[in-house]
Amino acid sequence: MSETSPTDPLAEVFEAQRDRLRAVAHRMLGSHADAEDVVQDAWLRLSRQDTAGIHNLAGWLTTVVGRISLDVLRSRQTRPEASYDDRLPELVVAVDDGAAPEDDVALADSVGLALLVVLDSLRPSERLAFVLHDLFAVPFDEIGQILGRSTDAAKMLASRARRKVQTTERPKAVGREQREVVQAFLAAARRGDFEGLLRVLDPDVRLTADTPEGAVVVLGATQVVAGARLSAGAAGRVREVLVSGLPGMVSWREDGTPLSVMAFTVVDGRITAIAVVTDPARLASMDLPDQG
């Protein structure tokens, strides 16, 4: 909730920038709650600042939001297992009939999920350079000042991030190879086949789960394998689907209640990211197909 005063001229100027600052922070952090915290922190810093020396308030605020977001990203790297809410966007589940996602909403959702997944795989400095320049047109010299690097270094970071994003930001039809990789993962999980799971997982795979206890992030193939082997036996029925344009699956318990929804990002024959929803409340709100 905003703590600014509508009668304060400085607050009015800040409120005019709030939506844009929130968008910057959300793209940086992938969490609405974290973005709100960052924007509020930026307001507190502005309210304590002598604004007479600020010639470009919008640019100053963007810099502050960028620096705070960068600190949050770096702190996550030191404790990657920590939970933080709102990690996954809304997921659209559709029957996998082998076709590309034609619906504009489903395609837009697949872009959002795929971009979130790939942004999460970037280093904090790469993510900041890409988000600020490519998504919000912040000049590289300003980005370099935020990072404490040269303008050329900021350009290189954005270029490196852009190459990683390009293969994910524009989803294509789910191909046979992607389906086969996911099927191999599911078969190995059911068998408890440790080596089989490792063969289809990228060593740096990232699993993001929306659980009843909150959001959880698991990094690395070995850790993901441990969770997959433990949870595979709980499903009574599994159906392959498209989840926001990505290959995925829905599983149900023996009594017919939904157990989980999973989406897989497959690159060069390996699973690089998995998005999972196991929270019963969120599952109940999703439009799931029947068990088939």
LOKOLVEX-816731 format. One line per field, with one value per residue (C-alpha): x, y, z; residue in three letters. Coordinates in steps of 0.1 Angstrom, whole numbers, plus 2048, in hexadecimal, padded with zeros to 3 digits. Example, Ala and Ser with C-alpha at 12.3 -4.5 7.8 and 13.67 -1.06 7.14 Angstrom:
BEGIN
px <- 87B | 889
py <- 7D3 | 7F5
pz <- 84E | 847
rest <- ALA | SER
END
This chain:
BEGIN
px <- 800 | 80D | 818 | 81B | 805 | 7EF | 7F5 | 81B | 828 | 845 | 82D | 818 | 837 | 840 | 81D | 81F | 83E | 831 | 822 | 842 | 859 | 843 | 846 | 86C | 86F | 857 | 86B | 88A | 87D | 85F | 84B | 82F | 834 | 85A | 854 | 83C | 856 | 871 | 85B | 852 | 877 | 87E | 863 | 872 | 895 | 886 | 874 | 895 | 8A7 | 8AF | 89D | 8AB | 8C9 | 8B5 | 8B1 | 8A0 | 889 | 87D | 8A1 | 8AB | 88E | 895 | 8B9 | 8AF | 895 | 8B0 | 8C9 | 8B1 | 8A5 | 8C9 | 8D0 | 8B1 | 8BC | 8DF | 8D1 | 8BC | 8DC | 8EB | 8CB | 8BB | 8A6 | 893 | 86E | 860 | 83C | 82B | 847 | 830 | 818 | 7F5 | 7F8 | 7E1 | 7DC | 7D0 | 7CD | 7EC | 7E0 | 801 | 7F9 | 809 | 7F7 | 7E1 | 7CD | 7DC | 7D8 | 7E8 | 805 | 809 | 80A | 824 | 83A | 836 | 83E | 85B | 86A | 867 | 878 | 895 | 899 | 89C | 8BA | 8CD | 8E7 | 8DB | 8F1 | 8E5 | 8C1 | 8C4 | 8D5 | 8BC | 89D | 8A6 | 8B3 | 89E | 87D | 87F | 898 | 8AF | 8D0 | 8EF | 903 | 8E8 | 8E8 | 90D | 90B | 8F2 | 909 | 929 | 936 | 93E | 925 | 935 | 933 | 90E | 909 | 91B | 905 | 8E5 | 8F1 | 8F9 | 8D7 | 8C6 | 8D5 | 8C7 | 8A5 | 8A0 | 89A | 880 | 86D | 85B | 84C | 847 | 832 | 83C | 84F | 853 | 875 | 868 | 84C | 863 | 87B | 85E | 850 | 873 | 874 | 852 | 85A | 87B | 86A | 850 | 86C | 881 | 89C | 8B6 | 8CE | 8B1 | 8A5 | 8C8 | 8CB | 8AD | 8B4 | 8CC | 8E5 | 8DA | 8B4 | 89E | 87E | 865 | 848 | 828 | 820 | 807 | 823 | 82D | 846 | 865 | 882 | 899 | 8B9 | 8CE | 8C6 | 8CF | 8B7 | 89B | 8A0 | 89B | 87A | 86E | 874 | 862 | 843 | 83F | 82D | 812 | 801 | 7E4 | 7DE | 7F4 | 7EA | 802 | 7F7 | 803 | 809 | 80B | 818 | 833 | 832 | 824 | 80E | 7F1 | 7F0 | 7D4 | 7D2 | 7C0 | 7A1 | 7A0 | 7AB | 7C7 | 7EA | 800 | 805 | 828 | 837 | 859 | 871 | 886 | 8A5 | 8BD | 8AE | 8B0 | 897 | 8A4 | 887 | 868 | 84A | 834 | 813 | 809 | 7F5 | 7D2 | 7C2 | 7D3 | 7CD | 7A8 | 7A7 | 7B7 | 7A3 | 7B0 | 7A7 | 796 | 7AC | 7A6
py <- 800 | 823 | 838 | 858 | 876 | 882 | 8A6 | 8A4 | 8B0 | 898 | 87C | 886 | 884 | 862 | 854 | 85E | 847 | 82B | 814 | 816 | 810 | 7F2 | 7E4 | 7E7 | 7D7 | 7BA | 7B2 | 7B3 | 79D | 789 | 790 | 7A9 | 7AA | 7B0 | 7CA | 7DD | 7DC | 7E9 | 806 | 80F | 80F | 826 | 83E | 83E | 846 | 862 | 871 | 873 | 882 | 8A6 | 8A7 | 8C9 | 8B7 | 89E | 8AA | 88B | 87C | 860 | 855 | 858 | 842 | 829 | 827 | 823 | 807 | 7F6 | 7F7 | 7EA | 7CE | 7C5 | 7C1 | 7AB | 795 | 791 | 788 | 76D | 75E | 75A | 748 | 739 | 721 | 73E | 741 | 761 | 765 | 76A | 759 | 74A | 75D | 750 | 72F | 725 | 700 | 6F2 | 6CF | 6C7 | 6BF | 6C4 | 6E6 | 708 | 71E | 732 | 746 | 768 | 767 | 744 | 750 | 770 | 75B | 744 | 762 | 76E | 74D | 746 | 768 | 765 | 744 | 750 | 771 | 75C | 74A | 76A | 778 | 796 | 7AE | 79F | 7A1 | 7C5 | 7CF | 7BD | 7C8 | 7ED | 7F1 | 7D9 | 7DC | 800 | 812 | 81D | 829 | 813 | 82E | 830 | 80A | 80A | 822 | 80C | 7ED | 800 | 7F7 | 808 | 80F | 7F5 | 7DB | 7E2 | 7DE | 7BC | 7B0 | 7BA | 7A9 | 789 | 789 | 790 | 771 | 75C | 76C | 76A | 745 | 746 | 767 | 75D | 73A | 723 | 704 | 6E8 | 6CF | 6AA | 6AC | 6C2 | 6A9 | 68C | 69C | 6A3 | 67F | 672 | 687 | 67A | 656 | 658 | 669 | 64D | 633 | 646 | 645 | 65D | 65B | 65E | 67E | 68D | 685 | 69C | 6B8 | 6D5 | 6D5 | 6F9 | 6F1 | 708 | 6FC | 716 | 708 | 718 | 703 | 706 | 713 | 72E | 730 | 71A | 71B | 6FD | 700 | 6E4 | 6C2 | 6AE | 6C1 | 6C1 | 69B | 695 | 6A7 | 696 | 673 | 67B | 68A | 672 | 657 | 66E | 673 | 65B | 669 | 67F | 691 | 6A3 | 6C7 | 6E9 | 701 | 725 | 718 | 701 | 6DB | 6D0 | 6B9 | 6B8 | 69D | 692 | 67E | 65C | 66D | 684 | 6A5 | 6B8 | 6B2 | 6C8 | 6DC | 6DC | 6EF | 6E7 | 6FD | 6E7 | 6F5 | 6DF | 6BF | 6C7 | 6D4 | 6F6 | 701 | 6F3 | 706 | 6F3 | 6FB | 6E5 | 6FE | 6F0 | 713 | 71D | 6FC | 700 | 722 | 714 | 708 | 6E4 | 6CA | 6AA | 68B | 67E
pz <- 800 | 7F7 | 814 | 7FF | 806 | 7E9 | 7F4 | 7F3 | 7D1 | 7D2 | 7D9 | 7BB | 7A5 | 7B3 | 7AF | 78A | 788 | 79E | 783 | 76E | 78C | 796 | 773 | 774 | 796 | 78C | 76C | 781 | 79D | 790 | 7AF | 7B4 | 7D9 | 7D6 | 7BC | 7D3 | 7EF | 7D8 | 7CC | 7EF | 7F9 | 7DC | 7E9 | 80B | 7FD | 7E8 | 805 | 818 | 7FA | 7F3 | 7D1 | 7C8 | 7B9 | 7A5 | 781 | 773 | 78E | 778 | 770 | 795 | 79F | 785 | 791 | 7B5 | 7AC | 797 | 7B3 | 7CD | 7B5 | 7AE | 7D3 | 7D7 | 7B9 | 7C8 | 7EA | 7DA | 7CB | 7ED | 7F9 | 7DA | 7EE | 7FE | 7F6 | 7E7 | 7DD | 7BB | 7A7 | 78D | 776 | 770 | 75C | 73F | 73C | 71B | 70C | 6F8 | 6D5 | 6C5 | 6B7 | 6BF | 6D8 | 6C1 | 6DB | 6E1 | 706 | 709 | 6F3 | 708 | 728 | 719 | 711 | 734 | 744 | 72D | 732 | 757 | 756 | 741 | 755 | 774 | 764 | 75E | 775 | 789 | 774 | 753 | 75E | 768 | 748 | 732 | 745 | 748 | 725 | 70F | 722 | 730 | 719 | 734 | 725 | 729 | 73B | 756 | 759 | 75C | 779 | 78B | 786 | 78D | 76A | 74A | 72F | 718 | 734 | 739 | 713 | 714 | 731 | 71F | 6FF | 712 | 723 | 702 | 6F2 | 70E | 70C | 6E7 | 6E6 | 701 | 6FD | 6DD | 6E4 | 6C7 | 6C3 | 6DB | 6C5 | 6C7 | 6D7 | 6F4 | 6FA | 6FA | 713 | 72A | 726 | 72E | 74D | 759 | 751 | 764 | 782 | 784 | 783 | 79C | 782 | 78F | 771 | 759 | 769 | 769 | 743 | 73A | 754 | 74D | 76A | 773 | 770 | 785 | 794 | 7A1 | 7B5 | 7C2 | 7E0 | 7FD | 812 | 7F8 | 7DB | 7DB | 7C4 | 7BF | 7AB | 79B | 78B | 7AA | 7C1 | 7A7 | 7A2 | 7C7 | 7C7 | 7A7 | 7B5 | 7D5 | 7C5 | 7A7 | 7BB | 7C8 | 7A6 | 79D | 77A | 763 | 743 | 72C | 724 | 719 | 736 | 729 | 708 | 718 | 71A | 73B | 74F | 767 | 782 | 798 | 7B8 | 7B9 | 7C6 | 7A7 | 7B8 | 7A5 | 7B3 | 79D | 77D | 76E | 751 | 741 | 72E | 717 | 706 | 6F0 | 6FD | 722 | 73B | 747 | 75C | 76C | 77A | 792 | 7A3 | 7C0 | 7D5 | 7D7 | 7D8 | 7B8 | 7A7 | 7AF | 79E | 77E | 760 | 75E | 744 | 74F | 756 | 733
rest <- MET | SER | GLU | THR | SER | PRO | THR | ASP | PRO | LEU | ALA | GLU | VAL | PHE | GLU | ALA | GLN | ARG | ASP | ARG | LEU | ARG | ALA | VAL | ALA | HIS | ARG | MET | LEU | GLY | SER | HIS | ALA | ASP | ALA | GLU | ASP | VAL | VAL | GLN | ASP | ALA | TRP | LEU | ARG | LEU | SER | ARG | GLN | ASP | THR | ALA | GLY | ILE | HIS | ASN | LEU | ALA | GLY | TRP | LEU | THR | THR | VAL | VAL | GLY | ARG | ILE | SER | LEU | ASP | VAL | LEU | ARG | SER | ARG | GLN | THR | ARG | PRO | GLU | ALA | SER | TYR | ASP | ASP | ARG | LEU | PRO | GLU | LEU | VAL | VAL | ALA | VAL | ASP | ASP | GLY | ALA | ALA | PRO | GLU | ASP | ASP | VAL | ALA | LEU | ALA | ASP | SER | VAL | GLY | LEU | ALA | LEU | LEU | VAL | VAL | LEU | ASP | SER | LEU | ARG | PRO | SER | GLU | ARG | LEU | ALA | PHE | VAL | LEU | HIS | ASP | LEU | PHE | ALA | VAL | PRO | PHE | ASP | GLU | ILE | GLY | GLN | ILE | LEU | GLY | ARG | SER | THR | ASP | ALA | ALA | LYS | MET | LEU | ALA | SER | ARG | ALA | ARG | ARG | LYS | VAL | GLN | THR | THR | GLU | ARG | PRO | LYS | ALA | VAL | GLY | ARG | GLU | GLN | ARG | GLU | VAL | VAL | GLN | ALA | PHE | LEU | ALA | ALA | ALA | ARG | ARG | GLY | ASP | PHE | GLU | GLY | LEU | LEU | ARG | VAL | LEU | ASP | PRO | ASP | VAL | ARG | LEU | THR | ALA | ASP | THR | PRO | GLU | GLY | ALA | VAL | VAL | VAL | LEU | GLY | ALA | THR | GLN | VAL | VAL | ALA | GLY | ALA | ARG | LEU | SER | ALA | GLY | ALA | ALA | GLY | ARG | VAL | ARG | GLU | VAL | LEU | VAL | SER | GLY | LEU | PRO | GLY | MET | VAL | SER | TRP | ARG | GLU | ASP | GLY | THR | PRO | LEU | SER | VAL | MET | ALA | PHE | THR | VAL | VAL | ASP | GLY | ARG | ILE | THR | ALA | ILE | ALA | VAL | VAL | THR | ASP | PRO | ALA | ARG | LEU | ALA | SER | MET | ASP | LEU | PRO | ASP | GLN | GLY
END
